[in-house]
Every structure is written in structure tokens, then in C-alpha cells.
Amino acid sequence: MKALVQRVYGSSETLTWEDVPDPVPGEGEVLVRVHATSVNPYDWHFMRGEPYVARLMTGGFGLRRPPAGVLGCDLAGRVETPGQEFSPGDDVYALLPRGAYAEYVCVREDLLARMPANLTHERAAAMPMAAVTALLSLRGVAPGHRVLVNGASGGVGTFAVQLAKALGTAVDAVCGPANVELARSLGAEHVTDYHSADFTRGGRRYDFVLDIAGGRSVFACRRVLERGGTFVAVGGPAGRWLQPAGHVFAALAAGPFARRRVVLADAVACPDKKAVLGELAALVERGSLTPVIDRSYPFDDLRAAIAYQEAGHAKGKVAVTLGVPG
């Protein structure tokens, strides 16, 4: 099969197209033919081996070179081999540790969920990492809460605004000027253009602040939090040495001194991804959640899709389709 393989750290051009053996499912796995995938910052951080601090962490990237393999954590496809729960022909999607940038992948059944019935593979593939992160980030939100999403126009942000609305909250958004109308269309009641205003000094207060963009410190953001409110750190500006991990760690370190709850949303470590994907599928099928796709690339242009997402200007998700018939 054809796969985009990583053997060194670097730009998307260092990834190589290779013919590799078809994977063989083991105990508890099924073989899935990949119909679509998408690109996340998670993928290109592994591709770059950045921030460098992550190379020193347990389970990190690898100090000098990555473990050779296939990147890609978002998967939508069709089951090829029978399992305990899934049968050949079943349409599924999953959040993987890696491996989706290939024509086939073996997936544990406890990671697979049935695709939303009203989505194509392309649109379903836009969901796993970003939508799971958004939903986990909003745990604890209750109807009537006021929620702010800082970084509302990216992959996680476009899902978070919709999910906050579906949970019965009044949701505000922060994004760039080109994306103000997009944020409003997703359900944001008040949108701040960060180029022209500082949301931490706008006078509006919230029960819940979801910080995806990471442009302001937790100490600045606490000015807009109600006493007893929650600050959730997801990411921040990319950097070679420490960021965005540094922003997240700083937020967690500041938590005990902020008199507000500071937590971290980590989709990768989620122990029950299958259940969360099932919850998201139900929301999609009810019409409460819709993936926003900025661009879609064919599989052969996957390296260009990664480069475009890494540039940081995508509205919503960047999808990749394999052109599989049916």
C-alpha cells in the first residue's frame, strides 16, 4: 500500500511516499481502508519534532530522530475484515495515535466508532481530534453559563462554538477580522476581533473561558472570569523550543494562585475516545454540529495540505480524501 512515511524531523517535504506492506490486523483489531483523513497541529508538531522540550518527555517525539512510521490521527473509512463489533462495509471513524496517512490501517475496535450517518467520509474525517478536544474542553459547562472561546475560527474553535451553543450556553468568540462572520454563523452572540480589541479588558465576564489561541496569559484572562469560573487551556502559539507546551504549563502552574479553576483538555490521553466519538455523532445527526472545512486536498497532495494547515490561516479543518469509490 501507499503511505506517507516520516523518517526524519523537518518540513512536510521531508515526508516520503513509500510502498509499504499491507497491515495485518491482530487480536481485537480490524483492517480499515482509509477514505479520508485531515491535518491537525498534533501531526505537524510530530513532523517537526517541536517544541524541542517534548523530545525530553516520556512518550515524546524521540531525541534526535522520530520513530519511523506514518503520521495522521484522524481517520474515516470502511472496515475490510470482520471483528467482534464491526463487519466489512461498516463506515467508521476514529482518533488514532498515528497511522492515518496511508491507504489502510489496522485499528483496535475499542477506538472505532460508527460514522455519523449524515456525513461523508471527508466531513467525518475532519472531526476526531478537533471535535473530541472541543467536547472534552467544555466538560462542566451547564445551560445558562456564559462561555468565551478564544481562537474560534480554527479546527477546535469552530467545533467549540457550536458545542457550547448546543449545551445551552451564551457563547462569545475571539478571532481575526476575516473570521468574524464565520464565528457568528456558528452561534457566537458577541465576537471580538483581536486585532482591534483586547478581550481581557472588554468588561464582559464569563463562567468558562476556553483558550485555544493562547495569545493572553491566564492572569490576563482571569479578569474576564467570574469567581469560581473555569479556564481551560488547549494550545497556544507554536514555537521551536517550548511553545505551545509552555503556555499550557504556565496556565496550569498559575491555577492554584488564580482563585479560578484551571484545567487542561487532552484528547490524546482520553481513555474513552469511542464513547466521545459516539456522543459527537449523535450531535451531528441531530443537526447541532457541522464540520467546517476550509480546503480539501487529494491524497497525493497530502504534503501540501500539511504545509497549508501549518501556516495557521485555515478556517476550520483541512481535509484529505483518498478518492476511494463507494
TORVEX-791570 format. One line per field, with one value per residue: residue in one letter; z, x, y of N, C-alpha, C in turn. Coordinates in steps of 0.05 Angstrom, whole numbers, plus 5000, padded with zeros to 4 digits. Atoms other than C-alpha are relative to their C-alpha. Example, Ala and Ser with C-alpha at 12.3 -4.5 7.8 and 13.67 -1.06 7.14 Angstrom:
2
rest = c(a,s)
n.up = c(5000,4999)
n.east = c(5018,4984)
n.north = c(4976,4976)
ca.up = c(5156,5143)
ca.east = c(5246,5273)
ca.north = c(4910,4979)
c.up = c(5000,5014)
c.east = c(5018,4985)
c.north = c(5024,5022)
% end
This chain:
326
rest = c(m,k,a,l,v,q,r,v,y,g,s,s,e,t,l,t,w,e,d,v,p,d,p,v,p,g,e,g,e,v,l,v,r,v,h,a,t,s,v,n,p,y,d,w,h,f,m,r,g,e,p,y,v,a,r,l,m,t,g,g,f,g,l,r,r,p,p,a,g,v,l,g,c,d,l,a,g,r,v,e,t,p,g,q,e,f,s,p,g,d,d,v,y,a,l,l,p,r,g,a,y,a,e,y,v,c,v,r,e,d,l,l,a,r,m,p,a,n,l,t,h,e,r,a,a,a,m,p,m,a,a,v,t,a,l,l,s,l,r,g,v,a,p,g,h,r,v,l,v,n,g,a,s,g,g,v,g,t,f,a,v,q,l,a,k,a,l,g,t,a,v,d,a,v,c,g,p,a,n,v,e,l,a,r,s,l,g,a,e,h,v,t,d,y,h,s,a,d,f,t,r,g,g,r,r,y,d,f,v,l,d,i,a,g,g,r,s,v,f,a,c,r,r,v,l,e,r,g,g,t,f,v,a,v,g,g,p,a,g,r,w,l,q,p,a,g,h,v,f,a,a,l,a,a,g,p,f,a,r,r,r,v,v,l,a,d,a,v,a,c,p,d,k,k,a,v,l,g,e,l,a,a,l,v,e,r,g,s,l,t,p,v,i,d,r,s,y,p,f,d,d,l,r,a,a,i,a,y,q,e,a,g,h,a,k,g,k,v,a,v,t,l,g,v,p,g)
n.up = c(5000,5001,4974,4997,4978,4987,4991,4987,4993,5019,5012,5014,5023,4991,4999,5025,5010,5002,5001,4976,4999,4989,4972,4994,4974,4978,4982,4993,5021,5026,5021,5010,5023,4994,5020,4996,4975,4999,4988,4974,4989,4988,5020,5009,4977,5002,5025,4995,4975,4985,4987,4993,4973,5001,5006,4975,4983,5004,5020,5018,5028,5007,4996,5025,5023,4992,5008,5028,5001,5015,4984,5006,4977,5008,5019,5008,5020,5001,4989,5020,4988,4979,4973,4981,5000,5027,5023,5025,5011,4980,5002,4973,4997,4976,4992,4997,4992,5025,5019,5019,5026,5015,5013,4981,4973,4981,4978,4978,5001,4979,5009,5023,4996,5025,5011,5002,5025,5019,5009,5018,4987,4999,4978,4975,4994,4989,4972,4975,4981,4993,4986,4974,4983,4994,4981,4974,4989,4990,4978,4978,5009,4995,5012,4987,4997,5021,5008,5020,5015,5011,5022,5007,5029,5008,4999,4974,4994,5015,4986,4973,5001,5005,4977,4978,5006,4997,4971,4988,4989,5016,5007,5014,5015,5007,5025,5018,5013,5023,4992,4982,5010,4996,4972,4995,5013,4984,4975,4981,4997,5001,5011,4997,5019,4983,5012,4993,4972,4981,4988,4971,4989,5012,4980,4999,4982,5008,4982,5013,5021,5014,5013,5021,5013,4981,5004,4975,4977,4982,4982,5015,5006,4976,4997,5012,4987,4975,4978,5002,5028,5009,5023,5013,5018,5021,5016,5000,5023,5003,4997,5004,4976,4977,5006,4981,4974,4979,4993,4985,4974,4985,4992,4979,4977,4989,4989,4971,4990,5016,4987,5020,5007,5025,5007,5026,5016,5015,5014,5005,4976,4993,4998,5012,5025,5014,4989,5007,5028,5002,4991,5021,5022,4994,5003,5029,5012,4992,5013,4981,5005,5028,5005,5018,5015,5015,5026,5002,5018,5006,4985,5011,4992,4971,4990,5003,4980,4975,5001,4998,4972,4982,5003,4979,5010,5007,4986,4996,5005,5026,5004,5021,5009,5014,5025,5000,5009,4982)
n.east = c(5017,4986,5001,4982,4984,4981,4975,4984,5014,4997,5025,5016,4985,4983,5017,4995,5020,4988,5017,4995,5017,5027,5000,5016,5012,4995,5022,5015,4998,5011,4987,5017,4990,5003,5013,4994,4986,4997,4974,5002,4974,4988,4985,4975,4981,4985,4984,4977,4987,5001,4977,4978,5003,5015,4982,4988,5022,5008,5020,4997,4995,4974,4982,4986,5017,5025,5004,5010,5028,5020,5015,5029,5016,5029,5006,5027,4996,5018,4989,4994,4999,5020,4991,5021,5022,5002,5000,4992,5020,5008,4987,4990,4980,4984,4978,4978,4974,4987,5003,5022,4990,4994,5024,5013,4989,5013,5010,5014,5029,5008,4995,5017,5028,5015,5002,5027,5013,5005,4975,4982,4975,4984,5009,4995,4971,4993,5009,4991,4983,5010,5026,4996,4987,5020,5020,4987,4994,5024,5012,5005,5017,5028,5019,5001,4973,4989,4975,4983,4981,4979,4989,5025,5003,4984,5014,5013,5018,5025,5017,5006,5022,5025,5006,5009,5027,5017,5003,5018,4986,4996,4972,4987,4977,4977,4987,4991,5022,5011,5016,5021,5027,5000,5006,5028,5016,4999,5016,4989,5017,4983,4974,4979,4978,4977,4982,5009,5009,4989,5024,4997,5006,5025,5021,5018,4991,5008,4997,4983,4983,4985,4978,4987,4980,4978,4987,5000,4993,5023,5005,5016,5026,5017,5015,5027,5013,5015,4989,5009,5001,4980,4983,4990,4979,4998,4976,4988,4983,4979,4972,4981,4988,5018,5029,5020,5000,4994,5024,5018,4988,5001,5027,5005,4984,5013,5026,5004,4998,5019,5026,5018,4992,4984,4997,4989,5015,4981,5015,4982,5000,5027,5001,5025,5004,5022,5025,5002,5007,5029,5015,4998,5016,5028,5004,5000,5025,5022,4997,4988,4971,4992,4972,4993,4977,4989,4991,4997,4978,4997,4980,4974,4992,5001,4978,5009,5021,4986,4988,5020,5010,4979,4998,5016,5021,5024,5025,5009,4982,4988,5007,4986,5016,4985,5013,5008,5027,5020)
n.north = c(4976,4974,4986,4977,5010,4982,5012,4979,4976,4978,4991,5020,5011,5022,5025,5014,5019,5026,5024,5016,5023,4996,5008,5024,4995,5018,5005,4977,4979,5004,4985,4979,4986,4971,4985,4972,4993,4971,4992,4986,4992,5024,5014,4987,4998,5025,4999,4982,5006,4975,4987,5018,5010,5024,5023,5009,5010,5028,5002,4978,5004,5013,4978,4991,5006,5012,5028,5001,5008,4985,4981,4998,5010,5000,5021,5008,5021,5022,5024,5020,5027,5003,4999,5007,4980,4988,5018,4988,4981,4980,4974,4994,4979,5005,4983,5019,4988,4994,5021,4996,4990,5024,5011,5018,4999,5018,4984,5014,4995,4982,4972,4994,4993,4999,4973,4988,5010,4978,4988,5014,5007,4976,4983,5015,5000,4974,4997,5014,4986,4974,5001,5013,4980,4979,5010,5004,4974,4988,5015,4983,4978,5005,4981,4974,4989,4984,5013,4986,5016,4984,5016,5013,5005,5024,5026,5004,4978,5001,5020,4991,4980,5014,5018,4983,4992,5024,5005,4980,4977,4976,5002,4979,5010,4983,5010,4979,4985,5014,5023,4991,5010,5029,5006,4993,5020,5025,4996,4981,4976,4976,5008,4980,5001,4996,4979,4973,4998,5020,5012,5001,4973,4991,4996,5023,5020,5027,5023,5020,4990,5020,4986,5016,4983,4997,4974,4986,5017,5007,4977,4980,5012,5002,4976,5003,5023,4997,5015,5028,5008,5020,4993,5025,4995,5020,4997,4974,4996,5020,4991,5021,5011,5006,4995,4990,5014,4981,4985,5018,5005,4975,4998,5020,4991,4977,5007,4998,4972,4983,5002,5011,5027,5001,5028,5005,5020,5017,5021,5023,5017,5008,5030,5011,4985,5012,4989,4972,4998,5006,4976,4980,5009,4995,4971,4995,5011,4983,4974,4981,4997,5003,4994,4978,5007,4978,5011,5029,5008,5028,5014,4995,4973,4999,4983,4973,4996,4996,4973,4980,5000,4990,4971,4988,4982,5015,4997,5027,5022,5006,5029,5015,5023,5019,5006,5028,5002,5010)
ca.up = c(5000,4992,5055,5073,5118,5168,5179,5200,5231,5185,5139,5101,5044,5087,5089,5036,4994,5001,4983,5049,5065,5077,5152,5182,5239,5306,5364,5375,5311,5244,5178,5155,5085,5094,5054,5085,5138,5160,5186,5257,5293,5331,5266,5245,5316,5310,5239,5263,5330,5361,5413,5429,5502,5481,5457,5530,5556,5567,5507,5469,5398,5402,5419,5352,5304,5305,5307,5233,5217,5189,5218,5217,5276,5241,5205,5166,5126,5115,5152,5109,5157,5207,5281,5344,5336,5264,5197,5128,5096,5161,5156,5216,5243,5297,5334,5327,5359,5287,5222,5182,5126,5089,5046,5101,5176,5230,5286,5354,5356,5422,5385,5328,5326,5273,5228,5233,5183,5151,5137,5080,5097,5082,5132,5184,5179,5198,5267,5312,5341,5338,5359,5414,5441,5438,5474,5529,5538,5552,5605,5664,5622,5641,5609,5624,5631,5593,5553,5515,5460,5446,5378,5350,5276,5276,5278,5353,5357,5303,5339,5408,5389,5362,5421,5472,5437,5436,5511,5523,5538,5515,5476,5454,5408,5395,5325,5269,5228,5168,5210,5250,5206,5209,5285,5285,5236,5284,5342,5375,5403,5410,5370,5387,5332,5369,5320,5344,5416,5477,5501,5571,5580,5547,5611,5594,5644,5636,5674,5626,5583,5531,5508,5442,5413,5475,5459,5531,5598,5648,5693,5639,5623,5696,5691,5649,5693,5745,5814,5813,5737,5696,5649,5600,5564,5497,5458,5440,5390,5362,5377,5367,5439,5488,5457,5457,5515,5554,5551,5575,5631,5653,5656,5699,5745,5754,5773,5848,5852,5807,5852,5789,5764,5711,5674,5612,5557,5527,5473,5462,5534,5534,5558,5524,5455,5426,5472,5459,5384,5392,5431,5376,5322,5357,5358,5284,5267,5307,5267,5327,5299,5230,5210,5178,5122,5094,5039,5015,4982,4945,4979,4932,4955,5029,5039,5012,5059,5118,5097,5089,5158,5190,5162,5211,5167,5158,5176,5208,5182,5125,5097,5053,5011,4981,4923,4943,4904,4943)
ca.east = c(5000,5019,5036,5068,5126,5166,5239,5269,5246,5232,5180,5126,5176,5217,5159,5168,5117,5132,5102,5097,5068,4993,4980,4952,4902,4919,4876,4820,4835,4802,4832,4803,4811,4823,4774,4793,4837,4852,4911,4920,4974,4986,5010,5059,5087,5107,5132,5177,5195,5175,5173,5241,5222,5174,5233,5255,5187,5166,5126,5153,5179,5248,5310,5348,5300,5229,5208,5199,5125,5063,5032,4958,4910,4842,4811,4746,4740,4708,4720,4752,4758,4707,4714,4673,4633,4646,4635,4663,4629,4617,4633,4675,4717,4770,4821,4887,4956,4983,4979,4922,4966,4962,4914,4900,4908,4894,4852,4832,4757,4754,4779,4729,4661,4607,4608,4551,4500,4491,4565,4611,4678,4712,4670,4674,4750,4750,4722,4761,4819,4788,4717,4739,4785,4728,4678,4727,4745,4673,4660,4629,4593,4519,4458,4457,4532,4568,4626,4683,4722,4788,4811,4742,4758,4806,4791,4778,4746,4694,4670,4674,4629,4576,4581,4576,4513,4485,4497,4452,4503,4511,4576,4622,4682,4751,4781,4813,4774,4766,4730,4681,4621,4641,4640,4573,4545,4566,4527,4571,4530,4587,4652,4716,4766,4832,4867,4825,4806,4834,4780,4811,4795,4727,4686,4648,4652,4646,4635,4680,4739,4765,4834,4856,4895,4938,4952,4939,4965,4919,4929,4902,4845,4823,4800,4741,4726,4672,4694,4691,4696,4738,4796,4813,4879,4882,4941,4977,5025,5075,5149,5212,5235,5177,5111,5054,5071,5099,5034,4994,5043,5044,4968,4967,5022,4982,4919,4930,4941,4884,4824,4792,4794,4849,4848,4878,4839,4878,4843,4904,4901,4825,4812,4744,4752,4700,4645,4662,4660,4592,4568,4593,4560,4493,4501,4517,4457,4412,4438,4473,4544,4573,4646,4675,4724,4769,4802,4803,4864,4873,4916,4974,4976,4978,5045,5014,4955,5002,5040,4976,4950,5017,5015,4959,4907,4856,4784,4762,4794,4839,4813,4847,4810,4836,4786,4762,4700,4636)
ca.north = c(5000,5073,5113,5180,5159,5200,5182,5249,5314,5373,5404,5367,5358,5311,5261,5208,5170,5096,5029,4991,4923,4920,4917,4853,4861,4830,4808,4858,4897,4905,4928,4995,5023,5098,5140,5207,5239,5311,5351,5376,5415,5350,5319,5372,5381,5308,5320,5378,5348,5414,5441,5412,5404,5349,5306,5301,5278,5206,5185,5245,5251,5219,5259,5261,5228,5204,5132,5115,5110,5141,5204,5223,5217,5230,5171,5159,5096,5029,4964,4909,4850,4822,4837,4826,4891,4913,4879,4890,4950,4988,5062,5083,5140,5143,5185,5146,5156,5157,5118,5150,5178,5112,5072,5021,5019,4967,4996,4968,4961,4998,5060,5056,5089,5088,5149,5199,5174,5242,5256,5238,5206,5272,5310,5255,5255,5329,5313,5265,5305,5374,5356,5309,5364,5415,5370,5349,5422,5440,5387,5422,5474,5480,5512,5586,5593,5647,5618,5651,5615,5648,5623,5609,5601,5541,5467,5462,5531,5521,5458,5490,5549,5501,5453,5510,5533,5462,5457,5516,5569,5641,5637,5693,5686,5717,5711,5751,5802,5756,5704,5746,5727,5654,5655,5689,5638,5582,5612,5664,5722,5772,5768,5805,5819,5810,5858,5916,5900,5863,5815,5814,5888,5890,5887,5823,5766,5691,5627,5589,5611,5563,5587,5557,5615,5626,5699,5722,5696,5662,5722,5768,5720,5715,5787,5763,5701,5701,5680,5604,5604,5556,5570,5513,5514,5477,5505,5568,5599,5550,5555,5515,5506,5509,5534,5516,5469,5528,5566,5506,5490,5563,5563,5500,5528,5592,5555,5550,5625,5648,5631,5603,5532,5520,5454,5422,5386,5328,5288,5243,5218,5209,5137,5131,5162,5114,5139,5211,5200,5167,5228,5273,5231,5238,5314,5314,5271,5318,5377,5410,5403,5411,5405,5468,5451,5505,5464,5392,5360,5295,5243,5255,5328,5310,5345,5409,5401,5395,5458,5497,5477,5492,5563,5577,5610,5554,5567,5503,5440,5418,5351,5299,5248,5185,5182,5113,5093,5079)
c.up = c(5000,5027,4999,5026,5011,5010,5013,5008,4978,4989,4987,4977,5008,5002,4972,4993,4997,4996,5024,5000,5012,5029,5004,5028,5020,5016,5007,4980,4975,4980,4989,4975,5004,4976,5002,5026,5001,5015,5025,5008,5014,4981,4993,5023,5000,4976,5005,5024,5018,5015,5009,5027,5000,4994,5026,5018,4994,4980,4980,4972,4994,4999,4974,4975,5009,4996,4972,5000,4984,5019,4993,5022,4993,4978,4995,4978,5002,5009,4978,5011,5023,5028,5019,4998,4972,4979,4976,4988,5019,4997,5029,5000,5027,5004,5007,5012,4975,4980,4978,4973,4982,4988,5018,5027,5017,5025,5021,4999,5022,4995,4978,5008,4972,4992,5003,4974,4979,4991,4980,5016,5003,5024,5027,5009,5012,5030,5022,5018,5009,5016,5027,5020,5009,5021,5027,5013,5013,5022,5024,4993,5004,4986,5016,5005,4977,4994,4979,4987,4987,4979,4987,4971,4990,5003,5027,5005,4986,5012,5028,5001,4997,5024,5024,4996,5005,5029,5014,5013,4982,4993,4984,4988,4997,4976,4985,4985,4976,5008,5019,4991,5003,5029,5006,4988,5016,5026,5020,5001,4998,4991,5002,4979,5016,4989,5010,5029,5017,5016,5031,5014,4989,5020,5001,5017,4994,5022,4990,4978,4988,4983,4981,4988,5017,4998,5026,5023,5016,5019,4987,4996,5025,5005,4989,5012,5025,5022,4999,4972,4993,4975,4990,4979,4980,4985,5003,4976,4999,5003,4998,5026,5020,4992,4979,5027,5022,5009,5017,5028,5018,5011,5024,5026,5014,5014,5029,5011,4988,5012,4979,4992,4973,4994,4971,4986,4982,4986,4996,5024,5008,5000,4985,4975,4985,5009,4993,4970,4995,5009,4978,4975,5004,4997,4971,4987,5009,4987,5018,4994,4971,4996,4980,4986,4983,4972,5002,4979,4993,5015,4990,5007,5031,5012,4998,5020,5027,5001,5003,5029,5019,4998,5018,4991,4993,5017,5004,4993,4972,4996,4977,4993,4983,4974,4997,4990,5021,5026)
c.east = c(5018,4996,5020,5016,5018,5024,5018,4981,5003,4973,4985,5015,5019,4985,5003,4977,5014,4979,5008,4982,4972,5000,4981,4988,5007,4975,4986,5001,4984,5016,4980,5013,4994,4987,5008,5015,5000,5026,4995,5027,5015,5018,5026,5019,5017,5019,5025,5017,5002,4974,5021,4997,4985,5018,5012,4979,4996,4977,5001,5008,5024,5021,5013,4984,4975,5000,4988,4971,4983,4985,4970,4983,4970,4995,4970,5003,4979,5014,5003,4999,4980,5013,4977,4976,4995,5003,5010,4978,4991,5016,5007,5018,5013,5020,5023,5024,5015,4992,4979,5009,5009,4974,4984,5013,4985,4993,4987,4970,4991,5007,4980,4971,4987,4998,4972,4987,4997,5026,5014,5026,5018,4992,5004,5029,5009,4995,5018,5017,4988,4974,5002,5013,4980,4980,5012,5006,4976,4986,4997,4984,4971,4983,4999,5027,5007,5028,5014,5019,5020,5015,4978,4999,5016,4984,4986,4979,4974,4981,4992,4977,4973,4992,4991,4971,4981,4996,4984,5013,4997,5030,5010,5026,5021,5013,5011,4978,4988,4981,4977,4973,4998,4992,4971,4981,4999,4985,5011,4983,5016,5028,5019,5021,5025,5020,4992,4992,5013,4976,5003,4994,4973,4976,4979,5012,4987,5003,5022,5015,5015,5022,5014,5023,5025,5015,5002,5006,4975,4994,4984,4972,4983,4984,4972,4985,4985,5014,4989,4998,5023,5015,5012,5021,5002,5027,5011,5018,5023,5028,5019,5009,4979,4970,4990,5000,5004,4976,4981,5011,4998,4971,4994,5015,4987,4974,4996,4999,4978,4972,4978,5010,5015,5004,5011,4983,5019,4985,5017,4998,4972,4997,4976,4993,4975,4973,4997,4993,4971,4982,5000,4983,4970,4993,4999,4974,4975,5001,5012,5029,5006,5030,5003,5026,5009,5008,5001,5021,4997,5023,5028,5011,5000,5022,4992,4979,5012,5012,4980,4989,5021,5003,4981,4977,4974,4976,4987,5022,5010,4997,5017,4984,5016,4987,4992,4971,4981,4999)
c.north = c(5025,5014,5023,4995,5022,4985,5020,5023,5021,5008,4977,4987,4978,4974,4987,4981,4973,4979,4983,4976,5006,4990,4976,5004,4978,4995,5026,5023,4992,5017,5020,5012,5030,5014,5030,5004,5031,5006,5017,5010,4977,4985,5014,5007,4975,5000,5017,4992,5024,5002,4980,4988,4973,4975,4989,4986,4970,4999,5023,4992,4982,5022,5011,4995,4986,4970,4999,4990,5020,5018,4999,4987,4999,4979,4999,4980,4978,4974,4979,4972,4998,5002,4991,5019,5010,4979,5014,5017,5021,5025,5009,5025,4996,5022,4981,5014,5010,4979,5005,5010,4977,4990,4981,5004,4979,5016,4982,5007,5018,5029,5009,5007,5002,5029,5012,4994,5021,5014,4983,4992,5025,5017,4986,5001,5027,5001,4989,5017,5026,4999,4987,5020,5021,4989,4995,5027,5013,4983,5018,5025,4992,5020,5026,5012,5019,4989,5017,4980,5018,4984,4984,4991,4976,4974,4996,5022,4999,4978,5010,5020,4985,4983,5017,5009,4977,4993,5020,5024,5025,5001,5024,4989,5022,4988,5024,5013,4985,4978,5007,4989,4970,4993,5006,4978,4973,5002,5020,5025,5026,4991,5023,4995,5007,5021,5028,5003,4977,4989,4999,5026,5010,5002,4977,4978,4973,4979,4981,5013,4977,5014,4982,5015,5005,5027,5016,4981,4993,5022,5022,4989,4999,5026,4997,4976,5008,4985,4971,4991,4981,5010,4974,5007,4977,5002,5028,5004,4980,5012,4976,4986,4991,5002,4980,4987,5020,5015,4983,4995,5025,5004,4981,5009,5024,4994,5003,5028,5018,5001,4995,4973,5000,4971,4998,4979,4985,4977,4975,4981,4990,4970,4988,5015,4990,5012,5029,5004,4992,5023,5021,4992,5005,5030,5007,4992,5016,5028,5022,5006,4994,5006,5024,4992,5023,4991,4969,4994,4971,4988,5005,5027,5003,5018,5030,5007,5005,5028,5022,5002,5012,5030,5015,5017,4985,5007,4973,4980,4998,4970,4989,4976,4982,4992,4971,4998,4988,5014)
% end
